[in-house]
Amino acid sequence: MDRFNVNIDPLWAAPLLLIGATQARSWAKVDDKEVTLKLGIGEETFPLAEVASVEPHHWSWIYGIGLRIGYGGLGFIGSTQGVVKIEFKKPLAFHVLPGIKKRFPRFFVSLEDPQGFIATVQDHIDRADK
């Protein structure tokens, strides 16, 4: 299992504490079957088999920081730097409020090592396709 830290900008570290987004509680994990993303109280898991693509993405400060909805997807954003867009083969259901789910075609996450995450996810997808 590979683990990647969420990129939390020092400017936003204090406000992100309101949702429990410490460095220890903000990460992405990738294994052979699924991806789990966590930002404080937010945590979502989805199958690697549902990932169509993963690539760098420019996240505008206008869409905010934290547990966000923007660009037609859900985001775990600790910084506008290092954001990765995960596009799904079909929209997947994620929590938008406790007990309420909505389907999104993509997920965004800000990472300290976005290129490493992209390479790892792509490698797992490529191995699964063989």
OpenMM code with the backbone's topology and positions (N, CA, C; nanometers):
from openmm import Vec3, app, unit

residues = "MET ASP ARG PHE ASN VAL ASN ILE ASP PRO LEU TRP ALA ALA PRO LEU LEU LEU ILE GLY ALA THR GLN ALA ARG SER TRP ALA LYS VAL ASP ASP LYS GLU VAL THR LEU LYS LEU GLY ILE GLY GLU GLU THR PHE PRO LEU ALA GLU VAL ALA SER VAL GLU PRO HIS HIS TRP SER TRP ILE TYR GLY ILE GLY LEU ARG ILE GLY TYR GLY GLY LEU GLY PHE ILE GLY SER THR GLN GLY VAL VAL LYS ILE GLU PHE LYS LYS PRO LEU ALA PHE HIS VAL LEU PRO GLY ILE LYS LYS ARG PHE PRO ARG PHE PHE VAL SER LEU GLU ASP PRO GLN GLY PHE ILE ALA THR VAL GLN ASP HIS ILE ASP ARG ALA ASP LYS".split()
positions = [
    Vec3(0.0856, -0.1177, 0.0000),
    Vec3(0.0000, 0.0000, 0.0000),
    Vec3(0.0899, 0.1237, 0.0000),
    Vec3(0.0590, 0.2164, -0.0873),
    Vec3(0.1328, 0.3417, -0.0962),
    Vec3(0.0506, 0.4532, -0.0324),
    Vec3(0.1197, 0.5396, 0.0424),
    Vec3(0.0513, 0.6492, 0.1113),
    Vec3(0.1151, 0.7822, 0.0707),
    Vec3(0.0285, 0.8818, 0.0464),
    Vec3(0.0713, 1.0143, 0.0045),
    Vec3(0.0059, 1.1175, 0.0952),
    Vec3(0.0843, 1.2143, 0.1416),
    Vec3(0.0309, 1.3191, 0.2286),
    Vec3(-0.0463, 1.4227, 0.1475),
    Vec3(-0.1585, 1.4668, 0.2040),
    Vec3(-0.2310, 1.5792, 0.1451),
    Vec3(-0.1463, 1.7040, 0.1654),
    Vec3(-0.1397, 1.7871, 0.0642),
    Vec3(-0.0684, 1.9138, 0.0719),
    Vec3(-0.1554, 2.0131, 0.1475),
    Vec3(-0.1109, 2.0536, 0.2657),
    Vec3(-0.1831, 2.1523, 0.3454),
    Vec3(-0.0982, 2.2785, 0.3512),
    Vec3(-0.1469, 2.3830, 0.2892),
    Vec3(-0.0771, 2.5110, 0.2855),
    Vec3(-0.0749, 2.5702, 0.4265),
    Vec3(0.0418, 2.6205, 0.4732),
    Vec3(0.0483, 2.6807, 0.6075),
    Vec3(-0.0561, 2.7900, 0.6304),
    Vec3(-0.0914, 2.8630, 0.5253),
    Vec3(-0.1930, 2.9671, 0.5368),
    Vec3(-0.3278, 2.9105, 0.5803),
    Vec3(-0.3579, 2.7864, 0.5394),
    Vec3(-0.4883, 2.7265, 0.5662),
    Vec3(-0.4855, 2.6231, 0.6777),
    Vec3(-0.3686, 2.5975, 0.7363),
    Vec3(-0.3572, 2.4929, 0.8384),
    Vec3(-0.4500, 2.5164, 0.9574),
    Vec3(-0.4545, 2.6382, 1.0101),
    Vec3(-0.5406, 2.6661, 1.1264),
    Vec3(-0.6889, 2.6513, 1.0933),
    Vec3(-0.7402, 2.7125, 0.9849),
    Vec3(-0.8822, 2.6926, 0.9535),
    Vec3(-0.9187, 2.5462, 0.9257),
    Vec3(-0.8249, 2.4703, 0.8672),
    Vec3(-0.8535, 2.3294, 0.8385),
    Vec3(-0.8637, 2.2446, 0.9643),
    Vec3(-0.8124, 2.2955, 1.0765),
    Vec3(-0.8273, 2.2235, 1.2030),
    Vec3(-0.9742, 2.2107, 1.2426),
    Vec3(-1.0590, 2.3014, 1.1945),
    Vec3(-1.2030, 2.2955, 1.2249),
    Vec3(-1.2670, 2.1664, 1.1731),
    Vec3(-1.2086, 2.1066, 1.0696),
    Vec3(-1.2597, 1.9786, 1.0194),
    Vec3(-1.1638, 1.8646, 1.0534),
    Vec3(-1.0707, 1.8894, 1.1459),
    Vec3(-0.9779, 1.7864, 1.1905),
    Vec3(-0.8689, 1.7526, 1.0912),
    Vec3(-0.8428, 1.8434, 0.9978),
    Vec3(-0.7462, 1.8158, 0.8907),
    Vec3(-0.6038, 1.8464, 0.9359),
    Vec3(-0.5495, 1.7575, 1.0177),
    Vec3(-0.4084, 1.7646, 1.0540),
    Vec3(-0.3302, 1.6837, 0.9510),
    Vec3(-0.1989, 1.6976, 0.9507),
    Vec3(-0.1184, 1.6195, 0.8566),
    Vec3(-0.1355, 1.4705, 0.8813),
    Vec3(-0.1504, 1.4301, 1.0068),
    Vec3(-0.1675, 1.2887, 1.0392),
    Vec3(-0.3019, 1.2330, 0.9923),
    Vec3(-0.4006, 1.3205, 0.9740),
    Vec3(-0.5354, 1.2764, 0.9353),
    Vec3(-0.5728, 1.3218, 0.7941),
    Vec3(-0.4711, 1.3414, 0.7092),
    Vec3(-0.4965, 1.3904, 0.5726),
    Vec3(-0.3999, 1.3222, 0.4766),
    Vec3(-0.4515, 1.2244, 0.4029),
    Vec3(-0.3661, 1.1440, 0.3173),
    Vec3(-0.4458, 1.0760, 0.2062),
    Vec3(-0.3719, 1.0147, 0.1157),
    Vec3(-0.4289, 0.9293, 0.0115),
    Vec3(-0.3556, 0.7960, 0.0187),
    Vec3(-0.4291, 0.6865, 0.0130),
    Vec3(-0.3697, 0.5531, 0.0123),
    Vec3(-0.4133, 0.4811, -0.1143),
    Vec3(-0.3193, 0.4116, -0.1745),
    Vec3(-0.3463, 0.3365, -0.2970),
    Vec3(-0.3000, 0.1930, -0.2747),
    Vec3(-0.3893, 0.0977, -0.3001),
    Vec3(-0.3470, -0.0422, -0.2997),
    Vec3(-0.3920, -0.1060, -0.4306),
    Vec3(-0.3834, -0.2374, -0.4404),
    Vec3(-0.4137, -0.3040, -0.5676),
    Vec3(-0.5605, -0.2959, -0.6076),
    Vec3(-0.6492, -0.2666, -0.5139),
    Vec3(-0.7923, -0.2688, -0.5439),
    Vec3(-0.8627, -0.1346, -0.5316),
    Vec3(-0.8122, -0.0453, -0.4444),
    Vec3(-0.8863, 0.0778, -0.4199),
    Vec3(-0.7970, 0.1944, -0.3808),
    Vec3(-0.8600, 0.3115, -0.3825),
    Vec3(-0.7969, 0.4354, -0.3377),
    Vec3(-0.8812, 0.4881, -0.2228),
    Vec3(-0.8149, 0.5281, -0.1145),
    Vec3(-0.8827, 0.5916, -0.0026),
    Vec3(-0.8247, 0.7310, 0.0135),
    Vec3(-0.9115, 0.8314, 0.0209),
    Vec3(-0.8717, 0.9698, 0.0399),
    Vec3(-0.9270, 1.0181, 0.1725),
    Vec3(-0.8447, 1.0917, 0.2482),
    Vec3(-0.8876, 1.1418, 0.3785),
    Vec3(-0.8396, 1.2847, 0.3962),
    Vec3(-0.9304, 1.3702, 0.4419),
    Vec3(-0.8979, 1.5071, 0.4815),
    Vec3(-0.9768, 1.5338, 0.6094),
    Vec3(-0.9118, 1.5169, 0.7244),
    Vec3(-0.9802, 1.5369, 0.8521),
    Vec3(-1.0985, 1.4438, 0.8672),
    Vec3(-1.2178, 1.5021, 0.8856),
    Vec3(-1.3391, 1.4214, 0.9047),
    Vec3(-1.3893, 1.3581, 0.7753),
    Vec3(-1.3399, 1.4036, 0.6618),
    Vec3(-1.3823, 1.3487, 0.5335),
    Vec3(-1.2992, 1.2279, 0.4953),
    Vec3(-1.3658, 1.1211, 0.4558),
    Vec3(-1.2948, 1.0024, 0.4081),
    Vec3(-1.3806, 0.9325, 0.3042),
    Vec3(-1.3213, 0.9025, 0.1910),
    Vec3(-1.3912, 0.8345, 0.0824),
    Vec3(-1.3000, 0.7278, 0.0228),
    Vec3(-1.3597, 0.6170, -0.0187),
    Vec3(-1.2880, 0.5074, -0.0828),
    Vec3(-1.3607, 0.4719, -0.2116),
    Vec3(-1.2828, 0.4432, -0.3156),
    Vec3(-1.3423, 0.4008, -0.4422),
    Vec3(-1.2519, 0.2976, -0.5085),
    Vec3(-1.3094, 0.2102, -0.5921),
    Vec3(-1.2303, 0.1059, -0.6572),
    Vec3(-1.1395, 0.1631, -0.7670),
    Vec3(-1.0183, 0.1112, -0.7753),
    Vec3(-0.9272, 0.1503, -0.8835),
    Vec3(-0.9873, 0.1175, -1.0198),
    Vec3(-1.0676, 0.0134, -1.0250),
    Vec3(-1.1281, -0.0278, -1.1520),
    Vec3(-1.2199, 0.0795, -1.2092),
    Vec3(-1.2650, 0.1743, -1.1269),
    Vec3(-1.3537, 0.2807, -1.1729),
    Vec3(-1.2790, 0.4056, -1.2194),
    Vec3(-1.1455, 0.4078, -1.2053),
    Vec3(-1.0669, 0.5242, -1.2444),
    Vec3(-1.0408, 0.5208, -1.3948),
    Vec3(-1.0841, 0.6268, -1.4635),
    Vec3(-1.0600, 0.6392, -1.6077),
    Vec3(-0.9277, 0.7090, -1.6351),
    Vec3(-0.8960, 0.8122, -1.5547),
    Vec3(-0.7708, 0.8862, -1.5723),
    Vec3(-0.7368, 0.9614, -1.4448),
    Vec3(-0.6100, 0.9980, -1.4347),
    Vec3(-0.5621, 1.0778, -1.3212),
    Vec3(-0.4554, 1.1719, -1.3754),
    Vec3(-0.4708, 1.3016, -1.3423),
    Vec3(-0.3797, 1.4014, -1.3992),
    Vec3(-0.3739, 1.5257, -1.3104),
    Vec3(-0.2694, 1.6075, -1.3296),
    Vec3(-0.2609, 1.7334, -1.2546),
    Vec3(-0.3776, 1.8249, -1.2909),
    Vec3(-0.4152, 1.9111, -1.1956),
    Vec3(-0.5265, 2.0030, -1.2188),
    Vec3(-0.4988, 2.1361, -1.1489),
    Vec3(-0.5330, 2.2438, -1.2142),
    Vec3(-0.5232, 2.3760, -1.1515),
    Vec3(-0.6507, 2.4005, -1.0721),
    Vec3(-0.6382, 2.4186, -0.9408),
    Vec3(-0.7524, 2.4467, -0.8532),
    Vec3(-0.7503, 2.5951, -0.8196),
    Vec3(-0.8522, 2.6671, -0.8598),
    Vec3(-0.8610, 2.8100, -0.8318),
    Vec3(-0.8990, 2.8336, -0.6857),
    Vec3(-0.8399, 2.9346, -0.6239),
    Vec3(-0.8729, 2.9706, -0.4858),
    Vec3(-1.0203, 3.0068, -0.4721),
    Vec3(-1.0847, 3.0428, -0.5818),
    Vec3(-1.2279, 3.0776, -0.5791),
    Vec3(-1.3131, 2.9596, -0.5294),
    Vec3(-1.2684, 2.8376, -0.5585),
    Vec3(-1.3443, 2.7193, -0.5157),
    Vec3(-1.3166, 2.6807, -0.3709),
    Vec3(-1.2194, 2.7471, -0.3080),
    Vec3(-1.1979, 2.7302, -0.1653),
    Vec3(-1.1098, 2.6134, -0.1271),
    Vec3(-1.0952, 2.6005, 0.0038),
    Vec3(-1.0101, 2.5003, 0.0662),
    Vec3(-1.0959, 2.4183, 0.1630),
    Vec3(-1.0649, 2.2912, 0.1765),
    Vec3(-1.1368, 2.2029, 0.2681),
    Vec3(-1.2099, 2.0943, 0.1918),
    Vec3(-1.3251, 2.0533, 0.2431),
    Vec3(-1.4111, 1.9555, 0.1773),
    Vec3(-1.4982, 2.0359, 0.0810),
    Vec3(-1.4708, 2.0248, -0.0482),
    Vec3(-1.5278, 2.1180, -0.1462),
    Vec3(-1.6008, 2.0472, -0.2594),
    Vec3(-1.6922, 2.1214, -0.3203),
    Vec3(-1.7530, 2.0817, -0.4469),
    Vec3(-1.7133, 2.1889, -0.5469),
    Vec3(-1.6544, 2.1462, -0.6562),
    Vec3(-1.6101, 2.2402, -0.7587),
    Vec3(-1.5654, 2.1665, -0.8833),
    Vec3(-1.5687, 2.2328, -0.9962),
    Vec3(-1.5287, 2.1735, -1.1245),
    Vec3(-1.6076, 2.0455, -1.1523),
    Vec3(-1.7315, 2.0405, -1.1066),
    Vec3(-1.8156, 1.9236, -1.1317),
    Vec3(-1.7741, 1.8002, -1.0539),
    Vec3(-1.7019, 1.8187, -0.9435),
    Vec3(-1.6572, 1.7047, -0.8649),
    Vec3(-1.6439, 1.7410, -0.7186),
    Vec3(-1.6015, 1.6437, -0.6416),
    Vec3(-1.5784, 1.6611, -0.4989),
    Vec3(-1.4292, 1.6776, -0.4769),
    Vec3(-1.3897, 1.7612, -0.3795),
    Vec3(-1.2485, 1.7837, -0.3544),
    Vec3(-1.2114, 1.7797, -0.2084),
    Vec3(-1.0952, 1.7213, -0.1799),
    Vec3(-1.0302, 1.7288, -0.0499),
    Vec3(-0.9083, 1.8172, -0.0728),
    Vec3(-0.9231, 1.9448, -0.0429),
    Vec3(-0.8256, 2.0453, -0.0827),
    Vec3(-0.7646, 2.1143, 0.0388),
    Vec3(-0.6330, 2.0993, 0.0553),
    Vec3(-0.5608, 2.1661, 0.1622),
    Vec3(-0.4734, 2.2785, 0.1092),
    Vec3(-0.4623, 2.2863, -0.0232),
    Vec3(-0.3801, 2.3865, -0.0901),
    Vec3(-0.4236, 2.3928, -0.2358),
    Vec3(-0.4014, 2.5069, -0.2985),
    Vec3(-0.4303, 2.5156, -0.4423),
    Vec3(-0.3144, 2.4582, -0.5238),
    Vec3(-0.2073, 2.4175, -0.4581),
    Vec3(-0.0905, 2.3594, -0.5243),
    Vec3(-0.0930, 2.2067, -0.5122),
    Vec3(-0.0475, 2.1383, -0.6158),
    Vec3(-0.0367, 1.9926, -0.6122),
    Vec3(-0.1683, 1.9202, -0.6264),
    Vec3(-0.2677, 1.9835, -0.6887),
    Vec3(-0.4000, 1.9213, -0.7013),
    Vec3(-0.4007, 1.8213, -0.8167),
    Vec3(-0.4625, 1.7072, -0.7907),
    Vec3(-0.4768, 1.5991, -0.8874),
    Vec3(-0.6260, 1.5782, -0.9130),
    Vec3(-0.6606, 1.5587, -1.0418),
    Vec3(-0.7992, 1.5266, -1.0797),
    Vec3(-0.8065, 1.3781, -1.1120),
    Vec3(-0.8991, 1.3095, -1.0454),
    Vec3(-0.9246, 1.1681, -1.0703),
    Vec3(-1.0589, 1.1601, -1.1418),
    Vec3(-1.0555, 1.1192, -1.2652),
    Vec3(-1.1771, 1.1085, -1.3477),
    Vec3(-1.2253, 0.9635, -1.3421),
    Vec3(-1.3563, 0.9449, -1.3243),
    Vec3(-1.4130, 0.8108, -1.3142),
    Vec3(-1.4778, 0.7669, -1.4451),
    Vec3(-1.4890, 0.6364, -1.4630),
    Vec3(-1.5540, 0.5799, -1.5821),
    Vec3(-1.7029, 0.6144, -1.5819),
    Vec3(-1.7614, 0.6201, -1.4635),
    Vec3(-1.9008, 0.6626, -1.4462),
    Vec3(-1.9078, 0.7335, -1.3114),
    Vec3(-2.0036, 0.8249, -1.2928),
    Vec3(-2.0119, 0.8967, -1.1643),
    Vec3(-2.0279, 0.8011, -1.0467),
    Vec3(-1.9556, 0.8304, -0.9393),
    Vec3(-1.9612, 0.7509, -0.8167),
    Vec3(-2.0246, 0.8324, -0.7053),
    Vec3(-2.0866, 0.7643, -0.6100),
    Vec3(-2.1554, 0.8304, -0.4990),
    Vec3(-2.0577, 0.8581, -0.3844),
    Vec3(-2.0589, 0.9830, -0.3377),
    Vec3(-1.9762, 1.0253, -0.2251),
    Vec3(-2.0613, 1.1065, -0.1278),
    Vec3(-2.0170, 1.1139, -0.0032),
    Vec3(-2.0879, 1.1905, 0.0997),
    Vec3(-2.0719, 1.3409, 0.0759),
    Vec3(-2.1825, 1.4136, 0.0752),
    Vec3(-2.1784, 1.5599, 0.0699),
    Vec3(-2.2191, 1.6193, 0.2047),
    Vec3(-2.3002, 1.5468, 0.2781),
    Vec3(-2.3396, 1.5784, 0.4156),
    Vec3(-2.3593, 1.4447, 0.4861),
    Vec3(-2.3559, 1.4418, 0.6191),
    Vec3(-2.3802, 1.3144, 0.6875),
    Vec3(-2.5119, 1.2511, 0.6417),
    Vec3(-2.5020, 1.1292, 0.5928),
    Vec3(-2.6201, 1.0561, 0.5482),
    Vec3(-2.6697, 1.0923, 0.4090),
    Vec3(-2.6053, 1.1861, 0.3430),
    Vec3(-2.6487, 1.2285, 0.2088),
    Vec3(-2.5339, 1.2086, 0.1110),
    Vec3(-2.5627, 1.1313, 0.0054),
    Vec3(-2.4631, 1.1067, -0.0987),
    Vec3(-2.5082, 1.1683, -0.2298),
    Vec3(-2.4111, 1.2046, -0.3110),
    Vec3(-2.4361, 1.2570, -0.4448),
    Vec3(-2.3322, 1.1960, -0.5377),
    Vec3(-2.3710, 1.1756, -0.6626),
    Vec3(-2.2789, 1.1166, -0.7610),
    Vec3(-2.1952, 1.2256, -0.8273),
    Vec3(-2.0646, 1.1957, -0.8410),
    Vec3(-1.9713, 1.2873, -0.9053),
    Vec3(-1.8867, 1.2112, -1.0078),
    Vec3(-1.8562, 1.2753, -1.1206),
    Vec3(-1.7738, 1.2093, -1.2220),
    Vec3(-1.6235, 1.2227, -1.1968),
    Vec3(-1.5863, 1.3020, -1.0957),
    Vec3(-1.4434, 1.3237, -1.0689),
    Vec3(-1.4228, 1.3621, -0.9224),
    Vec3(-1.2976, 1.3436, -0.8783),
    Vec3(-1.2584, 1.3765, -0.7420),
    Vec3(-1.1258, 1.4506, -0.7502),
    Vec3(-1.1078, 1.5507, -0.6669),
    Vec3(-0.9845, 1.6294, -0.6636),
    Vec3(-0.9206, 1.6160, -0.5257),
    Vec3(-0.7882, 1.6116, -0.5235),
    Vec3(-0.7157, 1.6065, -0.3968),
    Vec3(-0.5823, 1.6786, -0.4140),
    Vec3(-0.5464, 1.7602, -0.3139),
    Vec3(-0.4171, 1.8285, -0.3179),
    Vec3(-0.3145, 1.7415, -0.2450),
    Vec3(-0.2019, 1.7169, -0.3111),
    Vec3(-0.1021, 1.6252, -0.2569),
    Vec3(0.0370, 1.6864, -0.2564),
    Vec3(0.1181, 1.6446, -0.1592),
    Vec3(0.2568, 1.6897, -0.1561),
    Vec3(0.3360, 1.6321, -0.2725),
    Vec3(0.3010, 1.5118, -0.3162),
    Vec3(0.3688, 1.4451, -0.4275),
    Vec3(0.2665, 1.4047, -0.5340),
    Vec3(0.2113, 1.5026, -0.6057),
    Vec3(0.1080, 1.4686, -0.7034),
    Vec3(0.1587, 1.3765, -0.8142),
    Vec3(0.2806, 1.3967, -0.8608),
    Vec3(0.3341, 1.3122, -0.9689),
    Vec3(0.3540, 1.1680, -0.9217),
    Vec3(0.3985, 1.1516, -0.7979),
    Vec3(0.4142, 1.0168, -0.7425),
    Vec3(0.2811, 0.9450, -0.7306),
    Vec3(0.1778, 1.0187, -0.6860),
    Vec3(0.0435, 0.9615, -0.6751),
    Vec3(-0.0083, 0.9207, -0.8130),
    Vec3(0.0058, 1.0098, -0.9108),
    Vec3(-0.0404, 0.9807, -1.0465),
    Vec3(0.0282, 0.8556, -1.1003),
    Vec3(0.1603, 0.8479, -1.0849),
    Vec3(0.2357, 0.7324, -1.1342),
    Vec3(0.1926, 0.6037, -1.0643),
    Vec3(0.1699, 0.6112, -0.9333),
    Vec3(0.1290, 0.4934, -0.8572),
    Vec3(-0.0085, 0.4446, -0.8999),
    Vec3(-0.1037, 0.5358, -0.9105),
    Vec3(-0.2389, 0.4964, -0.9538),
    Vec3(-0.2335, 0.4369, -1.0939),
    Vec3(-0.1621, 0.5018, -1.1836),
    Vec3(-0.1522, 0.4522, -1.3210),
    Vec3(-0.0866, 0.3144, -1.3248),
    Vec3(0.0173, 0.2945, -1.2439),
    Vec3(0.0848, 0.1649, -1.2375),
    Vec3(-0.0110, 0.0557, -1.1901),
    Vec3(-0.0906, 0.0829, -1.0861),
    Vec3(-0.1868, -0.0143, -1.0366),
    Vec3(-0.2930, -0.0455, -1.1421),
    Vec3(-0.3382, 0.0570, -1.2142),
    Vec3(-0.4379, 0.0362, -1.3200),
    Vec3(-0.3779, -0.0492, -1.4318),
    Vec3(-0.2555, -0.0166, -1.4729),
    Vec3(-0.1892, -0.0912, -1.5803),
    Vec3(-0.1708, -0.2371, -1.5428),
    Vec3(-0.1311, -0.2640, -1.4170),
    Vec3(-0.1128, -0.4027, -1.3729),
    Vec3(-0.2453, -0.4772, -1.3682),
    Vec3(-0.3521, -0.4089, -1.3308),
    Vec3(-0.4843, -0.4728, -1.3249),
    Vec3(-0.5362, -0.5065, -1.4637),
    Vec3(-0.4965, -0.4269, -1.5632),
    Vec3(-0.5431, -0.4491, -1.7007),
    Vec3(-0.4744, -0.5669, -1.7674),
    Vec3(-0.3629, -0.6135, -1.7104),
    Vec3(-0.2881, -0.7246, -1.7721),
    Vec3(-0.3417, -0.8582, -1.7304),
] * unit.nanometer
topology = app.Topology()
chain = topology.addChain("A")
for resn in residues:
    res = topology.addResidue(resn, chain)
    for name in ("N", "CA", "C"):
        topology.addAtom(name, app.Element.getBySymbol(name[0]), res)
